[in-house]
Amino acid sequence: MQIHVVQPGQSLWSIAATYGVTPEELITANELAAPTQLVPGQALVIPIWGRYHWVLPGESLWQIARQYGTTVEQLMQVNQIPDPAMIMPGLRLYVPPGPRPRAEVNAFIEPTGQAADRDQVAAAANSLTYVSMFDYEVNPDGTLNLLPDQFAREGARAGGAAPMMVITTIAGGGFSPELGATILGSTELQDRLLDNVLRIMAERGFRALNIDFERLRPQDREAYNQFLRRAAQRVRQEGYVISSALAPKISATQVGEWYEAHDYQAHGEILDFSVIMTYEWGWSGGPPMAVAPVREVERVIRYALTEMPPEKIMMGIPLYGYDWTLPYVEGGPFARVVSPQQAIALAGRYGVPIQYDPVSQAPFFRYWDEQGREHEVWFEDARSIQAKFDLVKRYGLRGVSYWRLPIPFPQNWLLLEDTFDIVKR
């Protein structure tokens, strides 16, 4: 796949001609609702096998080959170049695709119990290893609140993705330290909980379990590790995969209610893998910024690799962005969630170009609404997603995990399948 950033004055037809594809192919690949109204700065995915590179002044064929992970000889052969010293600025080179690393891919969904869940999950399931049903809430007596996920599970199986059950310590709308302490303080409750988990997994056809206990008390850290050991033994006996969800830490001594009870080293030793939730630096109640800035994501991954092997790390990726009303006031109105498609539509509606921050590697823009209020929008696009995929490849991670379906983001799925050979179970 090729990523193209729309420049002022460009049309869908001129872009299509540049890459030798049809406008209809671009419309379909990017699900363009208004193909005649491209936004400057908008990232498009070009559906071609391989990619093109236009030679810049001072570039050598050796530099270009290194950039794309190929060889000078291959570029010369494919592009019929007799002498590598004779490439000129502006020359268009075709770069053939290289091998794709294998990766597991997970996506969370909050099922509604409606038939639409099935179609929404099935549309993405071909690109997924797991679909995680969020969430089966644990009760203080070791029972679970059931989730209306029948249609979502049907959609997962239709696309060859393994349904994954997610259990949480959410109570009253948020993660409860008290509930966590109750469960972790009693082996009898833990056994009862695991009995119920395994019964539901068998009845509903789950193939994997994700344990998402957050905001645990620091003093419950070792009790949580012991529970994971007990859970892993019983879950594996039934032939299931077991994982956890972890807050994004950058050191073993990081303080805060989300971090201290999450022992990266223990999770890496005990479980098959962990989903590290590398998003929400920019969050709905905070100041405007990228949701998952690549520099911060990489800091978390680099720390995680000191505690667990790369094949046990699944890196979190957001499928969403936020629209903040300015000026930001702490404790004021929360930002509105927007999909990448909605963000582009907003920029087009208000006639503002999309900018790209090279540090966070994320797109953003500002606009004024009809009430005279200024807004700032940060979201994900093909460029920011590719930057995250590059981290996965660079560090040899197990794969990626998305929060959440069914937020529309067509470019992501095309790039995902173009970048990785997706593992199926």
Salt bridges, closest charged atoms under 4 A:
GLU59 OE1 - HIS53 NE2 2.85
GLU104 OE1 - ARG398 NE 2.94
GLU104 OE2 - ARG425 NH2 2.94
GLU110 OE1 - ARG404 NE 3.30
ASP149 OD1 - ARG153 NE 2.81
ASP149 OD1 - ARG204 NH1 3.00
GLU154 OE1 - ARG118 NH1 2.74
GLU188 OE2 - ARG192 NH2 3.23
ASP191 OD1 - ARG230 NE 3.68
ASP195 OD1 - ARG234 NH2 2.67
GLU203 OE1 - ARG199 NH1 3.46
ASP220 OD2 - ARG217 NE 2.81
GLU222 OE2 - ARG229 NH1 3.37
GLU257 OE1 - ARG215 NH2 3.24
ASP263 OD2 - ARG221 NH2 3.45
ASP272 OD1 - ARG236 NH2 3.18
GLU296 OE1 - ARG299 NH1 3.17
GLU298 OE2 - ARG394 NH1 3.14
ASP323 OD2 - ARG336 NH2 3.15
ASP323 OD1 - HIS375 ND1 2.91
ASP369 OD2 - ARG373 NE 2.79
ASP369 OD2 - HIS375 NE2 2.73
GLU370 OE2 - ARG349 NH2 2.85
GLU374 OE2 - ARG366 NH1 3.43
GLU376 OE1 - ARG366 NH2 2.83
GLU380 OE1 - LYS388 NZ 3.02
ASP381 OD2 - ARG383 NH2 2.66
ASP390 OD1 - LYS393 NZ 3.80
ASP421 OD2 - ARG102 NH1 3.87
